Amino acid sequence: MSEALSPETAQSDIAQSRIGMLETPCLIIDAARMDRNIARLRDRLASMGVPLRPHLKTAKSIEVAVRAMPSPQGPATVSTLKEADFFAAAGVRDIIYAVGITPCKLTKVIELRRRGVDLAVVLDTVEQAEAVALASRTSGNAIPALIEIDCDGHRSGVPPQDIERLLSIGRAVMQGGELRGVLTHAGGSYAARGATALRQAAEAERLSVVSAAEALRRVGLPCPVVSVGSTPTAHHAADLTGVTEVRAGVFVFFDLVMAGIGICEINDIAISVLATVIGHQHEKGWILIDAGWMAMSQDRGTSKQDINQGYGVVCDSSGEPFHDLILADANQEHGIVTLRPGSRSVLPDLAIGDRVRILPNHACATGAQHRSYQVVHGKSDIVTDEWLRLGGW
């Protein structure tokens, strides 16, 4: 086991402090909630006999990764080669780089593979497949590739009914590379509402890759891996027959978008931004805080949902939400806290210097604004650790 990925040794050396002592804005993780979220999905998939390959793009943290992955060596999913390098240095050996590969990035892929990392790439065109095959032949290192399948028109991938294109890509990969399998992401599930729609999205996701895998195998092309993944479908799939792994990322923290879809409750959200009250505009019903869109990100993912949460839900310093209090507007370093439109609640009596915590719309986007997490457990105001996170590309 890599010492860098041991929960005991990977913690920072900072002395314990309290929330009231932290400089704001900063990012808070409730580790107790996070651990429950991880166990929930892991147990669900285990009952269906399918392993979890967590997507580490949400947390970008070694300490979170070791809790989410089945073992310190993986498997894992990443969204950048910088993430692959970061986690490889910490001992992760089984990684899928789940963004379409380009020829200019294959040198880095080969470098990581020569360091003992089983790094697989994703592609959906013959041109990419030919580049992978050429780089494999030139380097003498067969690069594993998964063909991305478009299960719902959300983003990239080969339509599962386009068998000719699918087979052409598979054959091109095999001219030097390794055809590892097929992969899809049900990004369209973020627009689904209700358990029935989410189960339908999960089944469409499954069928798309299972049918693609069968088409490859019928002509003698290998397809050992059949990979699906999104947090909504992972929590609603009723049947995973033919699937070899499930990828998901935001499930470790959850966020307001996931709560709006119905995947979690507000009190499951494990990530928040700690902020300080810096002023009032009493006649406008505003409380001003030192967390604007630079701290929260400009993601307004709940604006298309039934409940618009603005830039985030406002909680007290222990993480308990105030009734109908949201971060309604934001400038770069100023946040404007108000009651939700139409609310009959009363603004809380928050003095300058008081601390609040803001639950984010999108955990990935908000996390990307910060360099580290301050770790707490439940309602305690004791900060037990600081976990560094990776940023950039």
KEKETI-239211 format. One record per residue (C-alpha): x, y, z; residue in three letters. Coordinates in steps of 0.02 Angstrom, whole numbers, plus 50000, padded with zeros to 5 digits. Example, Ala and Ser with C-alpha at 12.3 -4.5 7.8 and 13.67 -1.06 7.14 Angstrom:
<rs>
[[50615; 49775; 50390]; ALA];
[[50684; 49947; 50357]; SER];
</rs>
This chain:
<rs>
[[50000; 50000; 50000]; MET];
[[50065; 50171; 49953]; SER];
[[50100; 50272; 50109]; GLU];
[[50043; 50428; 50016]; ALA];
[[49869; 50352; 50004]; LEU];
[[49853; 50301; 50186]; SER];
[[49715; 50401; 50274]; PRO];
[[49824; 50406; 50429]; GLU];
[[49983; 50469; 50344]; THR];
[[49902; 50580; 50211]; ALA];
[[49833; 50705; 50336]; GLN];
[[49913; 50875; 50353]; SER];
[[50018; 50922; 50503]; ASP];
[[49916; 51076; 50549]; ILE];
[[49858; 51088; 50729]; ALA];
[[49674; 51071; 50762]; GLN];
[[49582; 51237; 50753]; SER];
[[49402; 51295; 50753]; ARG];
[[49291; 51359; 50615]; ILE];
[[49289; 51531; 50693]; GLY];
[[49479; 51542; 50675]; MET];
[[49485; 51508; 50487]; LEU];
[[49518; 51640; 50356]; GLU];
[[49370; 51659; 50240]; THR];
[[49312; 51617; 50113]; PRO];
[[49370; 51436; 50123]; CYS];
[[49306; 51264; 50079]; LEU];
[[49235; 51148; 50212]; ILE];
[[49213; 50959; 50202]; ILE];
[[49100; 50870; 50325]; ASP];
[[49195; 50705; 50325]; ALA];
[[49055; 50613; 50416]; ALA];
[[48931; 50656; 50278]; ARG];
[[49059; 50615; 50144]; MET];
[[49092; 50443; 50217]; ASP];
[[48905; 50407; 50222]; ARG];
[[48885; 50460; 50041]; ASN];
[[49027; 50348; 49984]; ILE];
[[48962; 50199; 50082]; ALA];
[[48788; 50224; 50011]; ARG];
[[48841; 50206; 49830]; LEU];
[[48972; 50074; 49863]; ARG];
[[48846; 49965; 49955]; ASP];
[[48715; 49989; 49820]; ARG];
[[48831; 49935; 49681]; LEU];
[[48901; 49791; 49783]; ALA];
[[48724; 49723; 49802]; SER];
[[48712; 49722; 49611]; MET];
[[48882; 49640; 49589]; GLY];
[[48963; 49785; 49495]; VAL];
[[49121; 49876; 49554]; PRO];
[[49137; 50063; 49572]; LEU];
[[49269; 50162; 49477]; ARG];
[[49254; 50333; 49560]; PRO];
[[49283; 50490; 49458]; HIS];
[[49411; 50593; 49553]; LEU];
[[49378; 50755; 49457]; LYS];
[[49256; 50815; 49590]; THR];
[[49370; 50806; 49741]; ALA];
[[49544; 50809; 49660]; LYS];
[[49611; 50756; 49830]; SER];
[[49717; 50608; 49881]; ILE];
[[49630; 50595; 50049]; GLU];
[[49458; 50586; 49968]; VAL];
[[49520; 50467; 49834]; ALA];
[[49582; 50338; 49959]; VAL];
[[49410; 50337; 50040]; ARG];
[[49315; 50325; 49876]; ALA];
[[49420; 50197; 49781]; MET];
[[49404; 50010; 49813]; PRO];
[[49592; 50002; 49847]; SER];
[[49740; 50123; 49857]; PRO];
[[49789; 50070; 49680]; GLN];
[[49618; 50109; 49606]; GLY];
[[49525; 50092; 49496]; PRO];
[[49493; 50275; 49463]; ALA];
[[49432; 50395; 49330]; THR];
[[49507; 50566; 49294]; VAL];
[[49465; 50712; 49180]; SER];
[[49639; 50782; 49149]; THR];
[[49812; 50709; 49124]; LEU];
[[49871; 50821; 49265]; LYS];
[[49751; 50726; 49378]; GLU];
[[49817; 50562; 49310]; ALA];
[[49995; 50616; 49350]; ASP];
[[49945; 50678; 49523]; PHE];
[[49858; 50518; 49575]; PHE];
[[49988; 50407; 49491]; ALA];
[[50122; 50490; 49598]; ALA];
[[50018; 50440; 49750]; ALA];
[[50012; 50257; 49700]; GLY];
[[49855; 50241; 49593]; VAL];
[[49889; 50115; 49454]; ARG];
[[49722; 50088; 49364]; ASP];
[[49657; 50248; 49282]; ILE];
[[49540; 50296; 49140]; ILE];
[[49568; 50468; 49066]; TYR];
[[49386; 50496; 49020]; ALA];
[[49401; 50643; 48900]; VAL];
[[49426; 50621; 48713]; GLY];
[[49610; 50597; 48676]; ILE];
[[49710; 50706; 48556]; THR];
[[49876; 50660; 48473]; PRO];
[[49973; 50794; 48567]; CYS];
[[49930; 50711; 48734]; LYS];
[[49986; 50536; 48688]; LEU];
[[50167; 50570; 48737]; THR];
[[50110; 50602; 48916]; LYS];
[[50000; 50447; 48911]; VAL];
[[50149; 50340; 48860]; ILE];
[[50258; 50419; 48994]; GLU];
[[50131; 50374; 49129]; LEU];
[[50112; 50198; 49062]; ARG];
[[50301; 50174; 49067]; ARG];
[[50293; 50223; 49251]; ARG];
[[50183; 50071; 49282]; GLY];
[[50013; 50154; 49269]; VAL];
[[49879; 50059; 49173]; ASP];
[[49812; 50219; 49094]; LEU];
[[49674; 50198; 48966]; ALA];
[[49610; 50333; 48848]; VAL];
[[49440; 50371; 48771]; VAL];
[[49400; 50408; 48589]; LEU];
[[49255; 50415; 48467]; ASP];
[[49332; 50441; 48294]; THR];
[[49439; 50341; 48174]; VAL];
[[49564; 50484; 48172]; GLU];
[[49592; 50469; 48359]; GLN];
[[49603; 50280; 48346]; ALA];
[[49734; 50292; 48210]; GLU];
[[49836; 50413; 48315]; ALA];
[[49829; 50295; 48464]; VAL];
[[49881; 50147; 48355]; ALA];
[[50026; 50244; 48280]; LEU];
[[50089; 50304; 48450]; ALA];
[[50074; 50126; 48515]; SER];
[[50177; 50054; 48373]; ARG];
[[50307; 50192; 48383]; THR];
[[50330; 50176; 48571]; SER];
[[50313; 49988; 48582]; GLY];
[[50180; 50014; 48715]; ASN];
[[50003; 49964; 48667]; ALA];
[[49890; 50102; 48732]; ILE];
[[49720; 50040; 48793]; PRO];
[[49572; 50134; 48722]; ALA];
[[49386; 50134; 48758]; LEU];
[[49262; 50188; 48626]; ILE];
[[49144; 50319; 48694]; GLU];
[[48960; 50287; 48660]; ILE];
[[48831; 50427; 48651]; ASP];
[[48687; 50358; 48753]; CYS];
[[48577; 50514; 48759]; ASP];
[[48639; 50651; 48642]; GLY];
[[48713; 50746; 48788]; HIS];
[[48891; 50766; 48729]; ARG];
[[49016; 50662; 48630]; SER];
[[49023; 50480; 48577]; GLY];
[[48970; 50360; 48441]; VAL];
[[48782; 50334; 48425]; PRO];
[[48754; 50151; 48473]; PRO];
[[48658; 50119; 48312]; GLN];
[[48805; 50177; 48204]; ASP];
[[48882; 50004; 48195]; ILE];
[[48991; 50042; 48044]; GLU];
[[49077; 50187; 48132]; ARG];
[[49095; 50086; 48292]; LEU];
[[49179; 49941; 48204]; LEU];
[[49292; 50055; 48102]; SER];
[[49356; 50136; 48261]; ILE];
[[49382; 49968; 48345]; GLY];
[[49480; 49899; 48198]; ARG];
[[49587; 50057; 48188]; ALA];
[[49633; 50045; 48372]; VAL];
[[49688; 49865; 48348]; MET];
[[49821; 49915; 48221]; GLN];
[[49943; 49936; 48365]; GLY];
[[49839; 49987; 48515]; GLY];
[[49728; 49886; 48633]; GLU];
[[49539; 49893; 48619]; LEU];
[[49491; 49894; 48804]; ARG];
[[49302; 49913; 48784]; GLY];
[[49161; 50040; 48778]; VAL];
[[49112; 50183; 48894]; LEU];
[[48968; 50304; 48910]; THR];
[[48909; 50446; 49021]; HIS];
[[48724; 50482; 49044]; ALA];
[[48743; 50670; 49061]; GLY];
[[48564; 50691; 49003]; GLY];
[[48508; 50615; 49169]; SER];
[[48539; 50784; 49251]; TYR];
[[48381; 50844; 49165]; ALA];
[[48277; 50695; 49221]; ALA];
[[48146; 50720; 49355]; ARG];
[[48073; 50585; 49462]; GLY];
[[48124; 50406; 49499]; ALA];
[[48040; 50335; 49344]; THR];
[[48132; 50453; 49226]; ALA];
[[48296; 50420; 49314]; LEU];
[[48274; 50231; 49301]; ARG];
[[48235; 50252; 49116]; GLN];
[[48394; 50355; 49092]; ALA];
[[48495; 50222; 49180]; ALA];
[[48423; 50084; 49072]; GLU];
[[48454; 50183; 48911]; ALA];
[[48632; 50209; 48968]; GLU];
[[48655; 50022; 49001]; ARG];
[[48577; 49966; 48838]; LEU];
[[48683; 50085; 48734]; SER];
[[48849; 50011; 48791]; VAL];
[[48791; 49831; 48806]; VAL];
[[48729; 49834; 48626]; SER];
[[48891; 49916; 48568]; ALA];
[[48994; 49785; 48659]; ALA];
[[48893; 49646; 48578]; GLU];
[[48920; 49722; 48405]; ALA];
[[49108; 49727; 48431]; LEU];
[[49114; 49548; 48495]; ARG];
[[49011; 49482; 48351]; ARG];
[[49150; 49525; 48229]; VAL];
[[49288; 49461; 48343]; GLY];
[[49343; 49625; 48419]; LEU];
[[49383; 49621; 48606]; PRO];
[[49273; 49716; 48728]; CYS];
[[49315; 49666; 48907]; PRO];
[[49259; 49830; 48986]; VAL];
[[49081; 49897; 48979]; VAL];
[[49082; 50057; 49080]; SER];
[[48936; 50169; 49126]; VAL];
[[48926; 50316; 49241]; GLY];
[[48838; 50467; 49310]; SER];
[[48788; 50501; 49489]; THR];
[[48599; 50506; 49450]; PRO];
[[48597; 50343; 49353]; THR];
[[48715; 50255; 49474]; ALA];
[[48587; 50284; 49611]; HIS];
[[48437; 50230; 49506]; HIS];
[[48494; 50087; 49395]; ALA];
[[48380; 49938; 49420]; ALA];
[[48478; 49820; 49308]; ASP];
[[48664; 49820; 49270]; LEU];
[[48671; 49659; 49169]; THR];
[[48818; 49665; 49049]; GLY];
[[48900; 49812; 49137]; VAL];
[[49074; 49784; 49211]; THR];
[[49095; 49947; 49309]; GLU];
[[49007; 50106; 49361]; VAL];
[[49089; 50277; 49363]; ARG];
[[49025; 50423; 49466]; ALA];
[[49105; 50576; 49545]; GLY];
[[48996; 50704; 49631]; VAL];
[[48917; 50570; 49742]; PHE];
[[49059; 50592; 49868]; VAL];
[[49000; 50768; 49911]; PHE];
[[48831; 50791; 49824]; PHE];
[[48769; 50969; 49793]; ASP];
[[48610; 51070; 49766]; LEU];
[[48589; 51011; 49587]; VAL];
[[48590; 50830; 49647]; MET];
[[48466; 50876; 49783]; ALA];
[[48356; 50960; 49654]; GLY];
[[48357; 50804; 49546]; ILE];
[[48310; 50701; 49698]; GLY];
[[48471; 50602; 49717]; ILE];
[[48507; 50665; 49892]; CYS];
[[48438; 50774; 50031]; GLU];
[[48506; 50944; 50079]; ILE];
[[48579; 50869; 50238]; ASN];
[[48681; 50745; 50133]; ASP];
[[48785; 50884; 50052]; ILE];
[[48960; 50867; 50123]; ALA];
[[49042; 51021; 50046]; ILE];
[[49014; 51205; 50087]; SER];
[[49101; 51373; 50080]; VAL];
[[49134; 51458; 50244]; LEU];
[[49106; 51647; 50236]; ALA];
[[49102; 51795; 50353]; THR];
[[48967; 51928; 50368]; VAL];
[[49044; 52094; 50313]; ILE];
[[48895; 52211; 50307]; GLY];
[[48709; 52245; 50291]; HIS];
[[48590; 52340; 50179]; GLN];
[[48441; 52337; 50297]; HIS];
[[48322; 52432; 50185]; GLU];
[[48353; 52305; 50045]; LYS];
[[48346; 52152; 50157]; GLY];
[[48526; 52108; 50116]; TRP];
[[48664; 52029; 50219]; ILE];
[[48835; 52047; 50137]; LEU];
[[48967; 51911; 50151]; ILE];
[[49146; 51893; 50089]; ASP];
[[49108; 51749; 49970]; ALA];
[[49061; 51801; 49794]; GLY];
[[49070; 51707; 49630]; TRP];
[[49258; 51686; 49648]; MET];
[[49224; 51576; 49800]; ALA];
[[49064; 51493; 49741]; MET];
[[49092; 51489; 49551]; SER];
[[48961; 51559; 49433]; GLN];
[[48873; 51392; 49413]; ASP];
[[48685; 51421; 49422]; ARG];
[[48635; 51242; 49392]; GLY];
[[48477; 51252; 49498]; THR];
[[48406; 51396; 49396]; SER];
[[48323; 51270; 49279]; LYS];
[[48256; 51164; 49421]; GLN];
[[48093; 51181; 49517]; ASP];
[[48183; 51273; 49658]; ILE];
[[48309; 51406; 49609]; ASN];
[[48441; 51412; 49745]; GLN];
[[48532; 51564; 49678]; GLY];
[[48718; 51541; 49708]; TYR];
[[48688; 51428; 49858]; GLY];
[[48592; 51389; 50017]; VAL];
[[48647; 51483; 50173]; VAL];
[[48679; 51385; 50334]; CYS];
[[48740; 51431; 50506]; ASP];
[[48920; 51393; 50554]; SER];
[[48874; 51214; 50602]; SER];
[[48799; 51178; 50430]; GLY];
[[48615; 51193; 50479]; GLU];
[[48517; 51284; 50340]; PRO];
[[48424; 51443; 50382]; PHE];
[[48245; 51437; 50320]; HIS];
[[48228; 51513; 50145]; ASP];
[[48397; 51601; 50154]; LEU];
[[48499; 51596; 49993]; ILE];
[[48650; 51679; 49915]; LEU];
[[48543; 51772; 49790]; ALA];
[[48675; 51872; 49699]; ASP];
[[48863; 51884; 49691]; ALA];
[[49002; 51998; 49634]; ASN];
[[49183; 51943; 49626]; GLN];
[[49214; 51948; 49814]; GLU];
[[49044; 52003; 49881]; HIS];
[[48896; 51891; 49911]; GLY];
[[48720; 51956; 49937]; ILE];
[[48617; 51849; 50056]; VAL];
[[48429; 51873; 50055]; THR];
[[48269; 51779; 50086]; LEU];
[[48201; 51678; 49943]; ARG];
[[48074; 51777; 49838]; PRO];
[[47900; 51757; 49912]; GLY];
[[47963; 51696; 50080]; SER];
[[47876; 51754; 50240]; ARG];
[[48026; 51709; 50347]; SER];
[[48128; 51838; 50440]; VAL];
[[48311; 51872; 50406]; LEU];
[[48421; 51794; 50540]; PRO];
[[48508; 51914; 50658]; ASP];
[[48684; 51897; 50592]; LEU];
[[48813; 52021; 50653]; ALA];
[[48968; 52078; 50562]; ILE];
[[49100; 51945; 50593]; GLY];
[[48976; 51800; 50609]; ASP];
[[49014; 51645; 50506]; ARG];
[[48897; 51560; 50382]; VAL];
[[48918; 51410; 50268]; ARG];
[[48852; 51408; 50089]; ILE];
[[48800; 51244; 50007]; LEU];
[[48850; 51251; 49822]; PRO];
[[48752; 51218; 49664]; ASN];
[[48892; 51117; 49586]; HIS];
[[49024; 51036; 49697]; ALA];
[[49150; 51017; 49554]; CYS];
[[49141; 51199; 49503]; ALA];
[[49147; 51268; 49680]; THR];
[[49289; 51152; 49729]; GLY];
[[49390; 51214; 49581]; ALA];
[[49394; 51388; 49658]; GLN];
[[49494; 51330; 49810]; HIS];
[[49664; 51254; 49849]; ARG];
[[49617; 51149; 49999]; SER];
[[49478; 51080; 50109]; TYR];
[[49456; 51115; 50294]; GLN];
[[49393; 50954; 50371]; VAL];
[[49257; 50945; 50504]; VAL];
[[49148; 50804; 50567]; HIS];
[[48962; 50831; 50588]; GLY];
[[48907; 50979; 50693]; LYS];
[[49076; 50998; 50777]; SER];
[[49164; 51163; 50748]; ASP];
[[49335; 51081; 50767]; ILE];
[[49438; 51079; 50608]; VAL];
[[49535; 50916; 50613]; THR];
[[49634; 50930; 50452]; ASP];
[[49674; 51026; 50296]; GLU];
[[49673; 50921; 50135]; TRP];
[[49757; 50993; 49982]; LEU];
[[49670; 50981; 49814]; ARG];
[[49738; 50987; 49637]; LEU];
[[49697; 51131; 49522]; GLY];
[[49723; 51176; 49340]; GLY];
[[49772; 51070; 49190]; TRP];
</rs>
